[in-house]
Amino acid sequence: MPRQGTELFVGKAGKLRQLIVMCALLFSLWSCIAVFHALAFFLDAQPNTLTQSKASILLQYWLIITPLSLGNCLLAVAIWYKPEQILKPRYMIMSALLMVVFGLPLLNANKVMITLLFADKPLSLFLPEIKKFSAFYLWIDMFLILFSYFLQIGFAAWQRTVARELELISTQNESLELRLQLLQGQLKPHFLFNALNSISALVRGADRQLAATALRQLNALLRYVLDSSKHEWLSVADELQFVRDYLNMQLLRFGDRMQIVWHIEDRDWQAVPCPPLLMQPSVENAIHHGVETHHEQCRIEIQLSMVDGKTIFRIHNAVFAPSRASGGHGLGIASTRERLQILYQGRASLVTTQTASEFIAEISIPQKTLGNS
């Protein structure tokens, strides 16, 4: 069976199960009401005046309210079959009137017949007994009919509201997941473009040996990038090693002009999860705007620590007046910031600060354990 057909079948089967459960609950509700009626009768009646057994009286009350439970089950079937139509105000008013017009005579006729049968009286007394009904009991019966009707309609409307909210949440989650995949997909060609640009610079510099080394390092980096697409979460240790390997490749190009200083807190970063390719765009931004655009020596400081239950990744780079135009579009920083918003719903952040001599990018994400991520 095709997947779409299977999902449709499973959806119908699930709704049918809901209908069966609803009908069972309705029968149980009216059975409880019958029990309460019988208990009230037992408490009001004198023991020496009871001409029937308690079980017989209980059965009598249960049979009397059977039309109400059957009417509610028919309404449940109608809601199951055409929920949107039944729950429209116009159809709700019409169906409520039909319940009263047909349900009230049926309920009272059933009550008289059951009473006559259990009292061993002839059915010829049916019409005289019907005429004895007082307006008060008619109002009580109408109230029971309308109460059961609007209780069920209210529950059905609540179910529809919940289903719509769940559908909306599911649609929003699917949209966010697609957006997240798009953002992560944008980072891969962006990373590849900048990495190839660095290797191109080595080739233009006629340093073929360094270019060959950089290509081998790029091969390992690309394997990590491709592997990261198979996982929703990786460890901070994996991401940190990827950043180290990326910086080692860049050092082949810039040499002593780029100085890297590490401040890594001593802890088990392998057990701390983070999204793939989270740190590298900020490092790439530091190189592109702090090293590439001038010929000065640039110091880049990278800090990784745990503060107040959050993983903090901070990178500092010096800022100089550029000697040539910078072609960056800020894609890495913007994409990272949007990914954090989607993944952590405001509990993570990427904050950038720039002064006359320094640029700082700080990523803060909540701490988790890798097994619960």
ROLOFI-851586 format. One record per residue: residue in one letter; x, y, z of N, C-alpha, C in turn. Coordinates in steps of 0.001 Angstrom, whole numbers, plus 500000, padded with zeros to 6 digits. Layout:
% residues N
aXYZXYZXYZ;...
***
This chain:
% residues 373
m500855498799500000500000500000500000500882501240500000;p500623502231499135501433503460499132501394504149500476;r502451504950500747502565505596502045501392506525502325;q500960507296501295499862508226501501498580507478501827;g498346506336501108497166505529501384497213504910502758;t498405504501503181498562503924504520498259504961505590;e498797506180505438498546507240506417497057507577506481;l496371507575505310494936507865505288494158506785506024;f494555505507505781493876504394506453494077504457507957;v495323504716508373495627504809509800494862505966510441;g494753507104509712494013508245510246492542507929510443;k491916507230509450490508506856509579490299505850510701;a491237504896510810491129503899511878491223504554513246;g492113505547513360492244506269514631490978507033514977;k490356507674513985489117508406514234487979507456514593;l487964506260513947486931505275514274487082504802515714;r488322504610516154488557504224517549488070505318518497;q488299506573518121487814507690518941486292507677519029;l485624507358517910484166507295517912483674506192518847;i484308505023518787483903503906519644484110504260521115;v485243504877521418485520505286522796484500506322523257;m484153507267522374483176508298522721481818507679523041;c481366506743522202480078506093522448480098505311523763;a481217504651524046481333503908525307481274504857526502;l481927506010526381481889506995527463480478507553527669;l479756507769526560478388508278526663477474507276527362;f477601506005527001476802504977527661477152504908529146;s478452505042529447478877505002530851478318506193531620;l478318507386530984477800508582531639476323508430531974;w475529507995531005474096507848531249473801506691532187;s474640505680532187474475504591533152474684505104534575;c475669505982534744475902506581536065474706507439536490;i474142508179535522472961508993535837471801508095536252;a471642506952535574470582506006535935470791505465537353;v472032505182537695472341504685539041471986505734540085;f472328507010539811472009508074540766470491508242540927;h469740508122539814468287508193539890467741507070540765;a468274505868540551467809504717541329468153504891542809;l469350505393543107469738505615544499468823506640545161;a468498507710544416467585508725544960466211508117545246;f465762507226544346464469506563544554464516505678545797;f465607504947545969465732504065547141465726504876548438;l466402506043548419466485506862549634465135507496549982;d464344507824548951463056508481549197461951507482549557;a462044506273549038460963505300549239461083504606550589;q459939504218551151459914503429552387460178501967552041;p460968501270552850461307499871552535460087498989552330;n459011499216553109457839498341553018456955498653551816;t457271499774551090456463500126549917457085499642548608;l458310499130548649458974498656547437458350497338546984;t457801497331545791457194496118545236458106495430544228;q459253496075543905460205495501542954461572495365543635;s462372494506543085463736494381543603464562495597543184;k465650495820543910466510496956543588467140496811542207;a467500495584541847468078495353540521467066495668539428;s465785495312539679464744495593538690464531497094538532;i464539497821539652464366499277539594465541499933538877;l466750499465539161467938500008538498467873499769536995;l467461498559536587467327498253535159466268499140534515;q465189499384535257464112500233534746464620501642534449;y465356502209535377465891503561535154466895503569534004;w467670502509533906468665502451532826467975502402531465;l466896501622531360466158501537530096465447502843529771;i465024503570530812464317504826530579465219505849529884;i466476505898530284467370506913529696468137506384528487;t467843505168528060468523504611526886468362505495525647;p467161506059525371467058506952524193468026508123524228;l468321508653525435469276509752525527470672509310525123;s471098508159525626472432507664525274472514507311523795;l471404506727523247471407506422521813471429507701520978;g470682508737521429470694510010520713472067510650520712;n472763510558521842474123511097521905475078510322521008;c474896509015520920475748508206520039475504508552518575;l474226508771518211473926509190516837474544510553516541;l474507511435517512475151512740517341476660512589517190;a477239511672517960478686511410517846479039510903516458;v478179510030515887478413509529514528478327510672513522;a477334511562513712477186512701512793478397513622512867;i478887513867514081480081514713514245481298514030513644;w481396512720513822482524511960513258482485511995511743;y481274511942511164481140511874509709481345513245509063;k480714514291509632480827515642509078481039516646510207;p482232516678510789482463517542511957482344519026511650;e482917519460510530482909520892510224481489521402509988;q480654520569509370479297520999509076478437521004510337;i478541519963511158477719519856512363478042520977513346;l479317521388513401479731522376514391479539523822513922;k478904524011512775478543525362512366477346525826513186;p477286527116513574476180527602514426474799527268513881;r474607527417512572473286527165511986472865525705512187;y473800524791511905473473523372512040473372522963513512;m474102523638514379473984523333515804472585523681516315;i472055524833515897470704525227516326469663524258515773;m469836523907514496468884522980513869468904521619514546;s470108521094514800470195519769515420469696519796516859;a469883520923517575469360521026518950467833521004518940;l467228521716517981465769521702517863465250520315517519;l465964519625516629465548518265516266465643517331517464;m466683517492518264466830516669519465465651516879520406;v465201518130520553464075518414521455462764517924520847;v462533518235519557461260517909518905461026516400518846;f462087515651518494461922514201518380462344513473519657;g463315514041520370463830513345521554462889513403522737;l462230514555522931461354514702524093460155513744524039;p459389513651522932458300512666522875458799511229522996;l459960510955522346460499509597522416460900509228523837;l461519510170524539461947509902525907460748509645526817;n459716510456526684458547510299527539457751509047527176;a457632508754525892456934507534525483457670506304526004;n458992506337525902459785505215526407459623505079527927;k459576506216528621459438506194530079458115505557530492;v457020505912529792455702505356530117455663503855529832;m456192503450528679456161502030528321456981501199529299;i458160501646529663458998500909530608458315500815531966;t457691501911532401456996501923533696455840500933533693;l455038500924532609453911499995532508454374498546532474;l455440498266531720455929496891531607456441496375532949;f457200497201533674457765496759534941456693496704536045;a455597497439535862454503497394536835453450496349536456;d453682495592535368452753494569534878451370495156534593;k451339496359534040450089497008533669449904496909532157;p448688496922531680448442496782530237448886498030529471;l449319497816528222449781498929527386448635499825526948;s447410499381527180446254500222526848446211501484527702;l446956501469528792447011502658529652448057503676529183;f448650503417528035449739504274527539449285505735527387;l448159505964526649447714507337526412447274508048527682;p446511507392528554446164508068529804447379508454530642;e448392507588530658449599507887531438450393509041530818;i450388509090529499451078510196528815450431511535529181;k449091511534529258448379512772529559448612513239530995;k449053512326531864449290512695533255450611513440533452;f451464513465532416452775514105532571452598515590532869;s453280516057533902453228517471534266454247518271533459;a454001519560533356454928520440532620456307520465533272;f456336520293534608457620520324535310458536519198534819;y457965517970534698458777516844534239459180516997532773;l458304517639532010458674517900530614459864518853530534;w459849519880531392460993520808531429462276520103531874;i462144519211532855463319518465533322463877517607532198;d462983516922531477463445516062530379464075516886529252;m463474518046528965464056518904527926465428519413528352;f465563519730529633466864520172530133467913519064529979;l467515517820530304468456516703530164468891516524528713;i467919516656527790468244516500526371469211517590525914;l468885518832526257469745519944525829471090519914526541;f471104519520527817472366519417528549473285518398527903;s472741517227527597473562516184526966474037516621525590;y473163517342524866473519517801523525474667518810523569;f474495519861524361475513520918524376476797520458525064;l476695519513525983477906518942526579478732518235525519;q478064517469524681478772516750523630479285517687522548;i478472518663522159478901519628521145480102520433521651;g480045520825522931481167521567523506482441520756523513;f482323519476523851483502518603523858484045518423522438;a483136518263521463483568518111520068484258519376519569;a483712520538519944484342521807519536485718521956520167;w485843521530521429487155521577522097488146520646521405;q487688519445521035488551518507520314489015519097518986;r488087519754518279488453520356516996489482521465517199;t489306522273518245490261523346518529491638522791518839;v491669521746519672492949521114520010493605520527518769;a492800519858517923493344519257516696493919520326515773;r493224521464515675493724522553514818495010523149515378;e495073523281516706496292523809517321497467522857517097;l497205521544517254498264520560517019498705520575515559;e497737520731514648498069520797513228498895522043512920;l498515523157513565499269524397513363500689524264513903;i500809523662515097502139523451515679502972522550514790;s502339521472514279503055520550513396503521521255512125;t502649522093511571503021522839510362504162523815510645;q504078524491511795505143525428512168506464524699512385;n506405523519513037507624522743513271508236522277511961;e507362521842511022507877521418509719508514522596508987;s507875523771509100508423524961508451509771525345509061;l509864525273510408511124525602511070512204524590510717;e511802523312510616512790522288510272513327522503508865;l512427522845507940512865523135506576513770524363506548;r513400525389507331514218526597507389515584526287507982;l515606525432509000516869525052509623517756524293508646;q517156523390507877517930522649506876518474523593505805;l517645524588505436518100525558504440519279526368504963;l519184526817506225520274527603506808521553526784506894;q521403525522507351522595524670507457523157524365506074;g522244524229505095522699523994503724523424525188503148;q523039526393503561523718527603503080525141527684503607;l525358527181504821526680527288505429527713526422504705;k527242525296504149528204524370503524528861524963502284;p528102525459501299528785526098500157529532527363500556;h529021528071501579529708529271502055531070528910502620;f531118527844503421532385527365503964533313526905502844;l532769526138501896533585525608500806534165526737499962;f533355527752499701533829528876498901535013529562499576;n534898529818500877535985530500501581537224529627501702;a537018528311501900538163527406501986538895527337500645;l538143527231499559538768527192498232539442528517497900;n538889529593498399539504530905498184540877530967498849;s540996530359500029542288530317500723543289529476499945;i542843528323499435543743527457498661544140528139497365;s543179528859496773543480529599495545544582530620495782;a544548531259496956545587532237497284546954531564497383;l546982530332497925548252529606498013548776529239496627;v547860528835495752548270528464494387548812529691493651;r548129530826493820548598532046493167549958532466493711;g550233532107494952551518532451495539552623531501495136;a552311530555494241553285529607493693553850528683494757;d553151528546495884553586527609496919552771526341496770;r553158525488495803552370524304495471552369523282496605;q553434523181497337553497522202498422552486522542499528;l552459523835499893551476524247500897550053524079500369;a549858524346499081548539524177498483548105522720498539;a549039521807498271548703520378498336548340519965499766;t549090520494500733548782520204502148547405520750502512;a547114521955502041545816522565502327544683521753501702;l544898521199500510543873520377499868543604519108500671;r544656518505501211544462517312502051543667517678503308;q543995518821503893543245519246505076541797519574504723;l541618520185503547540260520488503109539455519204502918;n540091518158502436539413516876502253538849516369503585;a539664516482504657539199516038505981538078516935506499;l538201518230506238537158519161506678535833518879505966;l535915518608504667534690518330503913534024517040504381;r534819516057504774534237514827505317533438515126506578;y533965515981507418533247516357508642531962517106508291;v532049518037507324530870518808506940529783517884506399;l530169516934505544529181516000504989528605515101506074;d529448514653506996528972513791508076528051514542509029;s528323515835509205527500516613510137526060516737509667;s525840516632508346524477516743507824523613515554508210;k524234514472508680523483513283509089523062513338510549;h523516514353511262523250514423512708522621515761513060;e521679515700513987521076516937514486521976517602515511;w522715516779516275523607517298517313524949516591517213;l526009517346517494527352516802517644527901517314518969;s529036516796519371529598517258520645530399518542520440;v530545519304521525531368520515521490532808520158521155;a533262518999521637534630518559521338534822518356519834;d533826517772519163533916517574517712533971518913516987;e533103519824517391533080521143516760534389521895517004;l534917521759518203536175522437518531537319521887517687;q537344520567517498538392519976516671538253520430515220;f537022520551514750536790521038513391537325522464513232;v537094523303514251537604524677514225539131524673514219;r539746523806515016541225523710515034541751523323513659;d541110522314513045541573521858511731541392522955510684;y540299523689510796540056524775509853541107525880510015;l541427526212511252542433527244511502543825526786511061;n544125525499511235545425524978510773545564525136509263;m544455524942508539544507525127507095544725526607506754;q544066527487507502544231528914507246545639529398507603;l546254528756508601547622529131508973548610528870507847;l548300527884506992549169527633505847549194528840504918;r548106529552504880548013530713503997548602531962504630;f548246532202505911548619533477506525549897533391507351;g550298532193507744551554532028508477551589532801509782;d552729533454510048552923534169511310552042535416511426;r551460535825510311550611537010510364549326536771511163;m548965535509511342547775535166512118548195534379513357;q547942534945514509548307534307515776547027533849516486;i546968532559516847545785531980517497546119531712518964;v545296532211519851545461531997521284544210531281521799;w544429530135522450543305529315522929543159529452524445;h541903529580524879541567529536526311540390528563526479;i540721527294526634539702526242526688539595525718528123;e538422525842528679538200525335530038538347523818530060;d538967523320531110539216521884531233537954521170531728;r537270520480530820536092519676531167535822518692530031;d534880517798530236534574516781529225533636517379528174;w534201518021527176533387518639526135532774517603525201;q533255516378525249532681515329524407531250514992524833;a530940515279526089529606514961526608528626516122526454;v529088517251525927528231518438525794527850518605524325;p526553518604524009526144518698522600526042520128522107;c526129520269520805525860521552520158525485521278518713;p524820522201518054524459522008516645525710521942515782;p525688521187514698526861521124513813527124522452513117;l528384522706512861528837523924512176528373525190512888;l528421525160514225527963526313514991529079527339515183;m530305526879515466531395527794515810532159528293514595;q532247527461513576533097527776512435532748529081511723;p531451529414511530531160530690510851531719531907511580;s531716531898512915532276533036513662533789533103513488;v534438531942513451535887531894513215536190532394511803;e535389531934510865535562532351509477535389533864509331;n534417534409510072534178535853510044535378536620510596;a535987536079511674537154536727512274538325536752511302;i538502535664510559539606535603509599539336536541508420;h538108536492507937537785537278506743537900538776507001;h537412539219508166537416540650508443538606541098509286;g539300540146509927540408540534510773541774540281510179;v541859539376509187543174539019508634543245539304507142;e542215538895506406542281538939504948542396540357504387;t541787541324505060541640542652504443542820543595504717;h543857543110505343545015543970505613546270543098505707;h547410543737505935548686543013506002549310543104507384;e548538543524508362549058543610509724549002542238510399;q549783542102511465549708540872512253548426540914513088;c547685539811513071546375539770513731546365538680514801;r545912539046515976545797538104517085544315537727517246;i544055536438517208542697535923517385542674535081518654;e541811535464519582541664534725520831540337533952520819;i540430532689521179539245531826521215539081531296522629;q537910531528523205537620531081524572536421530141524555;l536506529096525360535402528156525507535268527820526987;s534077528055527535533884527832528967532423527508529245;m532167527130530502530817526870530967530506527867532077;v529482528680531864529124529722532829527623529652533100;d527264529447534360525851529436534775525009528478533936;g525571527288533701524812526285532962524730526510531471;k525573527400530941525565527664529508526971527499528942;t527035526953527735528301526852527017528565528187526327;i529723528771526623530069530086526076531256529917525133;f531054530267523864532135530285522873532336531739522455;r533534532265522753533815533675522481535067533781521621;i535020534616520602536182534822519734536433536320519590;h537705536714519811538138538112519688539072538202518483;n538937539229517718539933539495516674540166540997516571;a541366541342516231541705542758516090541030543342514862;v540772544637514904540145545346513789541111546401513284;f541359546370511957542257547344511339541530548047510198;a542075549164509788541541549815508590541878548933507400;p540893548478506645541164547535505556541975548171504450;s542937547401503935543752547883502826543103547555501490;r542096546658501520541337546370500305539896546091500700;a539021546189499729537584546062499998537264544681500528;s536357544651501492535893543382502050534626542948501329;g534623541697500869533472541196500113532520540373500935;g532613540387502254531737539569503082530318540086503101;h529392539138503238527979539494503272527346539202504628;g528124538766505598527573538491506917526665537282506967;l526759536393505985525872535227505935526085534311507118;g527350534059507477527647533124508564527063533571509895;i527275534836510260526768535354511531525243535356511537;a524631535849510457523169535929510389522538534544510423;s523112533595509679522563532243509652522692531565511010;t523831531766511665524035531173512985523039531725513984;r522826533034513931521878533659514853520456533122514627;e520074532947513380518727532431513088518604530959513475;r519667530189513256519635528776513669519472528655515180;l520167529485515923520042529454517382518620529786517821;q517996530741517144516625531104517495515675529937517251;i515845529243516136514972528111515811515203526950516763;l516465526647517056516791525481517877516483525691519348;y516710526909519849516612527132521297515483528080521697;q514761528622520733513592529466521030513911530589522025;g514981531324521749515317532474522575516202532171523767;r516523530888524016517362530531525162518850530542524802;a519174530768523548520569530862523109520749532190522375;s521996532592522221522221533890521587523583533928520905;l523694534830519952524973535192519338525052536709519393;v525939537200520240526076538640520460527411539095519884;t527377540136519088528609540698518520528826542102519070;t530089542397519366530462543718519887531687544215519124;q531650545445518665532776545996517923533203547334518524;t534509547443518747535099548700519188536038549189518084;a536790550237518386537713550781517381538838549818517067;s539164548925517997540321548048517796540001546562517893;e538740546197518194538465544788518449537027544441518054;f536874543209517583535552542666517285535380541390518098;i534228541257518789533972540100519648532654539464519223;a532698538165519051531472537397518796531348536357519907;e530200536323520565529998535392521685528729534579521466;i528896533263521440527773532335521311527499531735522684;s526242531751523081525830531195524374524672530231524135;i524868528957524536523806527956524366523594527217525680;p522344526809525989522081526097527222522823524767527277;q523237524384528475523964523142528656522994521972528662;k523364520923527957522614519665527959523632518535528091;t523087517337528258523950516153528126523677515559526766;l524682514973526163524550514505524784523503513432524657;g523293512635525716522293511575525652520880512109525636;n520637513339526174519299513908526241519063514986525209;s519963515150524288519825516231523322518887515870522204;
***
